[in-house]
Amino acid sequence: MQAWKAHDHIDFNFYDAHELNSARDTSTEESIKAQLRLRMADSKQMVLLVGEKTRLLRKFVPWEIDLARKKDIPIIVVNLNDSREYDDARCPEAVKDHTYTVSVPFKMKAIKYALDNFPDDYHASKTTKRGHNYHYPASVYTSLGI
């Protein structure tokens, strides 16, 4: 995603909250959480990259997801295996049935579409779709050319 953003000829931009501060491996858990709180303070949405072992991460990923939920930040689940739907085998329990999310494949156009469109949909319909793991219909991917 950072390579897409850095490329002059690709229309892809996002604000990486993780660039603000750097947590070191020697940092205490509370100092890392304090930095994560600062990073999320002005976030408008969260991109959660989900890989083969993301479900197994138990310390900071579930905590950061819970913080996003408490701050009412839309969560875009990006499947590194290119699945267009919620992947129960890989996704952390923290997003399973607890909040309205959208799942997209790790494709630039799909991620950009979600970044541009999901927050408005989330805020407009979050109360009716609580606990709903949404995914875009095939027609969206056809219109994006993927």
C-alpha positions in Angstrom: 0.0 0.0 0.0 2.9 2.4 0.8 4.4 1.6 -2.7 1.1 2.5 -4.3 0.9 5.7 -2.4 4.5 6.6 -3.2 4.1 6.0 -7.0 3.5 9.3 -8.9 1.4 7.6 -11.6 -1.0 5.8 -9.3 -4.0 7.5 -7.8 -3.9 6.0 -4.4 -3.5 7.9 -1.1 -4.0 7.3 2.5 -2.8 8.6 5.8 -0.7 6.0 7.6 -1.2 6.7 11.4 1.6 4.2 12.1 4.1 6.6 10.6 3.6 9.1 13.4 5.5 7.4 16.2 7.6 4.3 16.3 7.1 1.7 19.0 10.2 -0.3 19.8 10.3 -4.0 20.6 11.7 -3.0 24.0 8.7 -0.6 24.8 6.4 -1.6 27.5 2.9 -2.7 26.6 1.4 0.4 28.1 3.7 2.7 26.2 2.8 0.9 22.9 -0.9 1.2 23.7 -0.4 4.9 24.5 1.2 5.4 21.1 -1.6 3.5 19.4 -4.2 5.7 21.1 -2.4 8.8 19.8 -2.3 7.3 16.3 -6.0 6.6 16.4 -7.0 9.9 17.8 -7.6 11.6 14.5 -8.2 8.4 12.4 -11.3 8.4 10.2 -11.1 4.7 9.3 -9.0 1.7 9.9 -7.5 -0.7 7.4 -6.9 -4.1 9.0 -4.6 -6.3 6.9 -5.6 -9.9 7.4 -3.0 -12.6 6.6 -2.6 -16.3 7.4 -1.8 -15.7 11.1 -3.7 -12.5 11.9 -6.3 -14.5 13.8 -3.5 -15.8 16.2 -2.3 -12.3 17.2 -3.7 -11.8 20.7 -2.1 -8.7 22.2 -2.2 -5.5 20.2 -4.4 -6.3 17.1 -7.6 -7.2 19.1 -6.9 -4.2 21.4 -6.5 -1.8 18.4 -9.7 -3.2 16.9 -11.6 -2.7 20.1 -10.2 0.9 20.3 -11.5 1.5 16.8 -14.9 0.2 17.8 -15.0 2.4 20.9 -14.1 5.4 18.8 -16.7 4.5 16.2 -14.1 4.2 13.4 -15.1 2.2 10.3 -12.9 -0.9 9.8 -12.0 -2.1 6.3 -10.8 -5.7 6.4 -8.2 -6.3 3.7 -7.6 -10.0 2.9 -4.1 -10.7 1.9 -5.3 -14.0 0.3 -7.4 -11.8 -2.1 -10.7 -13.1 -0.7 -13.6 -10.7 -1.4 -15.5 -11.8 1.7 -15.0 -12.1 5.4 -12.5 -14.9 6.1 -13.4 -16.5 9.4 -10.3 -18.7 9.4 -8.0 -15.7 9.3 -9.8 -12.8 10.8 -9.4 -11.9 14.5 -12.4 -12.7 16.8 -12.5 -9.0 17.7 -14.3 -8.2 14.4 -16.2 -11.4 13.9 -19.7 -10.4 15.1 -19.0 -7.3 17.0 -19.1 -4.5 14.4 -20.1 -3.5 10.9 -17.0 -4.0 8.7 -16.4 -4.5 5.0 -14.0 -7.1 3.6 -12.1 -6.6 0.3 -9.2 -8.3 -1.4 -5.7 -6.9 -1.4 -6.2 -5.1 -4.7 -5.4 -1.5 -5.0 -8.7 -0.6 -6.7 -10.8 -2.5 -4.2 -9.0 -0.9 -1.2 -9.3 2.6 -2.7 -13.0 2.0 -3.4 -13.6 0.9 0.2 -11.5 3.9 1.6 -13.6 6.3 -0.6 -17.0 4.7 0.0 -17.3 2.6 3.2 -17.0 5.3 5.9 -20.2 7.1 4.6 -22.1 3.8 4.4 -20.8 2.8 7.8 -22.0 6.0 9.5 -25.3 6.0 7.6 -26.3 2.4 8.4 -24.1 1.2 11.3 -27.1 0.8 13.7 -28.9 -1.5 11.3 -25.9 -3.5 10.4 -24.2 -4.0 13.8 -22.3 -7.3 13.8 -22.5 -7.5 10.0 -19.4 -8.4 8.0 -20.3 -6.8 4.6 -18.6 -7.5 1.3 -19.2 -5.7 -2.0 -21.2 -7.5 -4.7 -19.5 -8.8 -7.9 -20.9 -5.8 -9.8 -18.6 -3.5 -7.8 -15.5 -5.5 -8.8 -16.7 -5.6 -12.4 -17.0 -1.8 -12.5 -13.5 -1.5 -11.0 -12.1 -3.8 -13.7 -11.0 -6.5 -11.3 
